[in-house]
């Protein structure tokens, strides 16, 4: 028996498709058991190692059709280059073939291939055995290097490292799994990027400046610092004086920048609450923008931004007592201004478009952060329970919370179609699994955080997420899902903050029952 393998090569990023062109270089270089190609001068070379033979016979294979890309209204045809064929006579033994991007391989470059593969296999088995569960092993997929430091990839296959996603995900991927050294390295790495009180929301892959287009990424950083320092308490190697100084300086810089005023009209108002936003910008996590149209602008004082701001001020008091008056004023303003008595829930945005006294009563999940997902509960028990009841009745699904309640203007039940239709549905009903963490935490808190409540929540809310692990990105949690049954998973099938919140639920919120 003979086995023949013809590899297909491209040279593109995860947003593009590859097409036949005259620049692709097929020419191979040979060295012992290695074949090396350098298809494009600007990209790393590809190195293949094999115990078989290589026959050079270059060809283009045209018009691979990607059905999902076609359904999304994107370029769905691709041409792939194939430089040649690897062949093995199977009676001779194993058919081994490895690929790596030059400079990124994890196979011993000096040893014999059979031995190198055995070492790699043993190393990988040992790595897997370090994890106490499949969820913890899945979490490892999102932890990556940026320069000399660490970061978190927001999702596969098409996201990079985003500030907001990193700090939300870190609590589950790193803190809940006791990867405290990695959490420390990430937080210290980002501490040096504070600019006028803001952290970048996205690091572009190549050549461009970081983007400071988020009001909440910096506030999530403060929350992550607080929870890291709590987890590292009593462990000098994890929170020595230098680390604590860097993190404390970053927190102070964020709170100072926000209170005094920074980009995009982000500034603490006299009532202590945080105003933010300008036309044409999307600063909250509901950040869809298509053809220059911001779908959910939420200019003014978004409710979850206030919850984050008040929690950040509360944390800031541990670094400086100067934040106590502003924390008190913001807390009082939140309690008196945000409650919508007619609907027994919170307003989604106050002072809409910076118009004092205006309010948006739209039922969205953002209000859940006033009760769950953050250290403080900002409402009295009775109101907190009413809020959770309203959110559960209108927004809860087995895969997370809807981003808009059915019946509200603009509600979209399914996330499908071309870019316009998908982006305009992104936060208009589409389900977000990452929100299940703050929702379940709120649900438990209004029941007194008892063992019975935790056991009930694990069965009622956590079990459906476990079933989803075999549904889309195997062993992982999807980015989004349709708002109506059967709640088809959509978007990124491997999403960091979705998995992170599931881990935080399992290890922190639901622990100890």
N, C-alpha and C positions, 0 to 999 in steps of 0.2 A: 504494500500500500504506500502511495506517495501523497503527502499533504502539501498543497500549494497555497500560499497566502499572498495576496496583492494588497499592500497598504494604500490608503487614500490620504493625501496630504492637502492642507490648505495653508493660509497665512492671514488669518483675519481675527478680529475681536469678536466678542460674543453677541454683538448687536448686528453684525454684517453678514453678508454671504460672499462666497468666493466665486470668481468667474475666470474663465480661460483668458490668459494673457501671455504676452511674449516675454515678460520679465521673470517668470518663474524659471528657476534654475534646477534642472533635473540631475546635473552631473554629480556622480557619487565620488566619495573618497574612501579608500579601503585601508584598514589597519587591523591586522589579526582577525578577530571575530566581529569587527565593527564595520558598519556602513554609515557614512555621514553625508547628509545633504544640507545645503544652505540655500533654501528656495528663494529667500529675499534677504538683501543685505542688511536691512534694518531689524530683522528678527533673529532670535537665537537659532542656531543650527539644530537639526534633528539627528539624533544618534540612535541607530538600531544595533542590537547585538543578537547574534543567532548562532546556534550550533549546526544549522543547516547550511545550504548554499544560497547565494543571491544571484539572480539573473537580471541584468539591466535591460528593461524593455519599456521605456517611458510612453505614457499615453494619458490623454484627458478623458475622463468619464463625465458626460454632460447631463445637465437637467435632472439632478436629484430633486424630487418634489417633496417639500415639507408641508404636510397637510395642515398642521397647527399654524404655521406661519401664513399660509394662504387664508385660513379662517380669520386671522388677525389683520388682514389687509396689508401685510408686509411683503417684501421680496421673498418669494418662496421657492425659487429655482436656484440651484447651486452647481457649479462645476468643480470637480476635485481632481487633483493631479496624482497620478500613480507612477512612481519612478521605475518599479520593477517587481519581481516576484521572488519570495523566499520559498525554498523547497526542502522537504525532509523525506528521506526513506525511513518509514516508521519502524521497520525492523531493526534499525540501527540504535534505537533508544528514544530518549525524550525529544520532543519538538519544543525547543525553548526559543522565544522571541521577546525581546524587551525594547521599549522605546523610552527616550527621555529627551527633554529640551536641554541642549548643552549648557552646563553650568547649573542645572537644576536637578540633576539626577541623584537618586539615593542608592544606586547600585555601586559597589566597589569597582572602580575603574581599572584597578591594577590586577585583580585576581582573575582566575579562570571563571568563565560564565556560569558553569554548573555550580561551583562553590559560591559564587556571588549571589546567585538566585536562592540557594539554600540559606545563606546568611540573611538575605532580605526577608525570606519567608519566616524564619525563626524570629527575626526582629519584629516583624509585623504581628506575629502571634503573641509575642511578649507584650507588645503595645496594647493589643486588644484585651489582654488579661488584666491590665492595670485598671480597667473600668469596671465599676460595680453593676452597671446595667447597660442595655443597648442605647438608652437615651443619653447616658453620659458619653458613650462612645460616639454617638452622632454629634454631640456638642463639639467634639474635638475637630470636626470638619471645618468649623467656621473660624478657628483661631489661626491667625496668619502673621507673617512678618511684614513690617513696613520699615524699610531701612534697617537700623540697628534695633528697633523696638518691635512691639507687638500691636496687633490690631484685630478687629473682628470683621469678617466679610458678611455683609447684610443678607446675601442670599445667592443661590446658584440656580440657573447659570448666568444671570445677567446683572448682578449688582456688585459694586465694589464695597469699600468701607465708608459708611455714613456715620456722622456723629450721633444723631438721634438714635439710630438703630444700635450703634455700639454700646451706648450707655444703658439703654433699656435691656439689651441682650446680656450684657456683662453680669447682671445680677443673677440670672439663671445659669448661663453657660460657665461662668467662672466662680462666683461666690457660692452658689448652691451646691456646686460640685467640688468645692474646696481647692480650686485652682487659684489660690490667692497670689502666688508669685506672678502669674500671667495677668491677673487683674491689676496688680500694682504696676507692672510694666506698661500696661495700656494707659492707665490713668496718668502716670508720670509722663508718658510720651505726649499725650494730648494736653497736659498742663502747660506745655511750652507754646501752644498754638493760640492762646487767648489773645484776642485783638479787640480793644475797646469793649471789653466785657463779653464778647461773643466767641464761641468756638465754631470752627468750620462745620458745616453740615455734610460736606462731601469733599474728599480729596480726589481730584481728577486723576486719571491713570497716567497721563503724560502731558508735560509741557505747560499746563495752565495753572493759574493761581487757585488756591482753595476757595470754596464758595461759602460765604457767610449769609445764608438765606434761611435761617431758622431761628425762631424766637425761643423754642423749647429745648434745643439740643444742649445749650449751656446749663439749663436748669436740671435736666436729666443727669448731667455730669455731676452736679452738686449732690444729687440723691445717691449716685453711684459711689462718690467719695465717702459720703456718710456711712453707707452700708459696708464699704470695704474697711474703713477704719474700725467699725464695730466688730467685724469678723477678725481683724488682725490685732485686736486689743490683747495685750499681754504677750505678743510675739514680736520682740524687738527687731528681729531680722526682717520682718515684713513691713513694719511701720517705724523705722528709726527716725531720728530727728530730721535728717535731710529729706526723706520722703514726706514726712508730715509737713515740713516747711513748704515744699513745692506744692503739695495739694492744698494747703491752707492759703497760700498766695493766690492760687488759681481761683479758689472759692471767693476770696475777698475781691479779686479783680472782676469776677462775674457780677457779684452783687453791687459793687460800686458802679460798674459800667451801666447796669440796668437801672439802678436807682437815679443816677444822674442824667441818663439819656445816651443812646447810642444810635446805630443805624436804624433806618426804616421806622422811625418814630417809636422805637421801643424805649419806654420811660415810665417810671413810677409816677402816677398822678397824685394830687394832694390827698385823695382818699386812701392812698397806700397801695391800690391795685395797679397792675401792670398793663399799660396800653401798648398796642403794637399794630403795625400794618400800614401799607400804602397801596394805592391802586396798582394792579398789575403784578402784585407779589403774592406768593403763597408761603406764609411763615410758620403755620402750624403743621402737625403731622398729616392733616387733610390737605395734601399739597399738589393735587392734580392740576395740571395746566396744559392745555392743548391749543395749538395755533394762536398763542397769545392770550387765550381765554382762561382765567382762573375760575375753576368750577366752584370751589368753596372758599372764597376770600377770607371770611371771618375776621374782618378788620375791626379793631376796637379792643374789647377785653374778653377773649375766649375763656370759657370756664375752666378747662383743664390747665391752661397757662396760669390762672390764678392759684389753682391748687398746687401746682409746681412751685410757683413764686413764694407762696406762704410757707410751704415746706422748706424751701431753700433758705428763707429768712430765719426760720426756726433753727435750721442747721447752722446758719451763719452765726447765731448767738454763741455757739460753742467755740468759735474762733475769736469773736469780738462782741462785747456787750452793746456796741454801737447799733446793732441791728434790732435790738429789743423794741424800741418805739415804733419802728416801721412794721415789724412783725405784728405788733398789737393792733396798729391802725388798719393794716390790710385784713387781718382776721375779722375785726369788727365790721368792716365794710362788706366783706364777703357774706357774713352771716345775715346782714340786714338787707343786702341788695339783690342777691342771686336767687332767693327762694321765690318760685312761681306758685303762689297759693292756689290758683285756679286749677293747676294741673298736678299739684303735689310733686313737683320736680324742680330742677334748676333751669334757669335760662342758659342757652348755649353761648350767647355773646351779649354783653352789655355795652352801652355807649357805642352802638354799631356805627361803623365808619366815622368814629370819633365824635359822634353826635351825642352829647350828654343826655341821659335819661331814656334813651332808646334801648329796646331789648328784643332779642331774637328767641322766641319760645320753642323753636324747632326741637323735636325729640331726637337727640343724637346720644351716642354712648359716652361722650367726653365728660359728662357730669359724674361718671362713676368714680373718677379720681378724687372726688371730694370725700369719698368713703373708703375706697380700696385702692391698692396699688402703690400707696405712698405711706410714709410713717404716721401722718396725722389724720384723724377723722375731723372734718371741718363743720359737721352739722350735729345738732342734738339727736339723740337716739331715735326719737319718733320720726323726725324728718328724714334721717338716714334710711330708716326702714321703708318709708314711703317711696323714696327715690329708688332703692334697690328693687322694690316691687314693680314700679313703673318700667324700669329698664328690663327686668326679667320678662314682663308680660309682652313688651313690644319689640325687644331687640335680641333676646337670647335665642340662639340656635345651637345644635350639638357641636358645631365647629367654631363657635365664638359669637361675638356680638355684631348685629347689623350696624352699619354706619349711619343709617337713617331709618326711621320707623315707617312701616307700611302705612299708607294713607297720607303721609306728608307730601307736600308738593315736590316734584322732582324725583320721587322714589323709583328706582330701577331694580327689578327683581332678578335680572340675570346679567352677568358680566361676560359679554361676548360681542363679536363683530370687529370692525376695523378700529384703528387707533382712537378716532374720535368717540365712537360709541363706548369703547372700553374705558377710556379716561374719564368720560363724563358719568360713568357708572361707578367709578373707583370708590368714591365716598358718598354715594347716593343710595345706599342700601346694601352694597356688597359687604359680605361678612369678613371680619378680621379676627383670626384665631388668637393673636397676641393679646386681645382685650379680655380673653377669658380669665387671665390671671387677676387683674384688678377686680373684675366682676365677682369671681368666686371669693376673693379676699373680703370684698364688701359684704357679700351674702353671709359669710361666716361671722364677720364682726357684728352685724346687726342681730345675730343670734347668740351673742355672748362668747364667741370663739370656744365653744365647748367641744369636748371629744365627740359627742353625738352629732353636732353640726358638721364637724370635719368628716366623720364617717359617711354621713348622708351626702355631703358635697362630693366626696370621692366617687361614690357610686353614681350620683346623678349627673355630675359635670365632667369628671375626669375620665370615666370609662369610655364615653363616646370619642374622646380625643385619642385614647389608646387604639380604638378600632380604626381610626383614620391613619394610623402609622403604616398600615399596609395598603393604603388606597391610592396614593399619588407618588410623592418622593419616598421610597421605601425606608421606613425607620425614622422619617422626619415629618415635620408639620408644614403644611402649605402656607403661602403668603395670604391668600384670600379664598373665598368660596362664594357661590351664588347665594342670594338672599332668600331663595325659596327652595323647597324640597325638589330634588334630593340633595340640595346643598353641594353641588358639584365643585370639587376643588379647582381653583383657577390660579393664575399668576405663577410666581416662582414656586416650584414644588419643594424646594429646600430653603426655608426662611429662618434666619437666626433668631429674631425676636419671638417668633411663634414657638420654636422649640425651647427658647430660653424661658419663656413664661410657663410652658408646660413643666419644665424642670423646677422652676421656682415654686410652682404649685405643689409638685410632688415632694420636694425636699424641705420646703419652708412653710408655705401656707397650710398645707394639709398634714404636716408632720406632727407626731406626738399624740395621735388619737388612739 
